Amino acid sequence: MTPAPWLVSFASYLGQVTLHSVVMGVIFYAWAHRIRLPSGRTKRHLLALLLVLPPITAAIPGRATVEFGERLAWLNSARLLAVPLPGGLHLTHLLLAIAAVFAALTIWQEVIPSFERVDRSAAAAPASLTALARALPGWEHCLVLMSPGEAVMLVTTGVPGRPRLVISRGALRTLTGPQLDVAMRHEHAHWIGGRWWWSHALFGIRLLQSGNPVALWVFREYCLEIEIDCDAIAATGPDVAVLARVLLTVYQDTGPRDIATRQALRRRVDVLLGGGPANAALPAFTVLAASGVMLVVLPWLV
Amino acid sequence: MARVTGLGSFAVITLLVLAGLRAVHLAVPIAFPETRPGPIAIDTLDDVRRVVGFAPVIPAYHPAALGALPTRITGILSPSPMVTIVWQTPDAYLSVTTRRDRSKPPASPLARPLADGLDASWWFDGSRAHALVARDSFWIEVETSLGEQELRRFVDTLSHY
């Protein structure tokens, strides 16, 4: 069966997006490592650019012809993809298999969990807790629920205008009043400053690149940076130590096999106790210039 | 200068990565000739199958005026694989192009059937005689300076190398 032409074109476009994403990811990663880029706004912007720019540069028309690839392009990935492998296979087949694995990983770890209702078995929270949440700006109509789990967990769901805060029984039992307060402010920070919209828009762009390992890594790093940003908004002065204690409590509550979550929590504590994120690590002009260079260079890679 | 802090290292890293990519672009076809869409210069008839993926079709009939060995063998892999084999001397010219493609290559509007029962046509273009022949899943184009009779002999004796 021959696939439809539009499907072939779309698959080819996604391949180009991945190529640009990998090249840009290598450059930005080496650059961030070289200048020891700390957590903060600059890092968030670079990560967002890594998700947004490749779909744009890969869409520039006139690059799909054999003549462009062979005569004008700086790199023609068709040559690489045609490298033979044992068993009559080519490098294309190996990369397609990797993309399929990452697409499955995305569905399993990101798409399915996003449809799961953490508040399915939740009941109404104590009135005092609801009052505390609704005192936060923009959360006057926030639905506050309590889930029966014993794990220390606070999470927000819903959409702007109809936020829902779910607090586990374990969190209520373990955290002190000031700790609950600062943890709630952290969750609230996710809903202000356009963070909800940015995160969801980038998640959509990331889903377009489901088979791209770089996009998976970048989006997770971006989410961690958002957590760090929300930590900084929620906790200032003496509250820093309180929030750090909350994070360490969640760390202890997380199983040792969940290495990624524990690493992320450790990094949040390190940044929090190290003075918070550096929001102007690089001048805006530098980030703009780097993006401009990528916009000019990447279309020459096909 | 504070406005451009960090751009120097970015430029160096970008240049290094681009240099690496260019090296890959140039090195891969040398290491794996079959990865280049073409045109690819092929040394001998024995190498054709390895490069384009099929054995070329050539005429068994071979007048001495053409010389023993082909003067040029060129393969192209994309959009459809094909190979052109040329014999050329000051007195004679023959080129045979074998193309693995379902779609029929363009023929002259003056083309006439070459023989009954054979999916083949032929025509003159200046002093050169052309023939276009369908054989299995291949299209074979024959071009020669040796005239119609020789063209027919070439077509009659076409077979896989």
Interface residues (C-beta under 8 A of the other chain):
Chain A: V23 V26 I27 A30 W31 R34 I35 V66 G69 E70 A73 W74 L75 N76 A78 R79 L80 A82 V83 P84 L282 P283 F285 T286 A289 A290 V293 V297 L301
Chain B: A2 R3 V4 T5 G6 L7 S9 F10 A11 I13 T14 V17 L18 L21 R22 V24 H25 V28 P29 F32 E34 T35 R36 P37 G38 L77 S78 P79
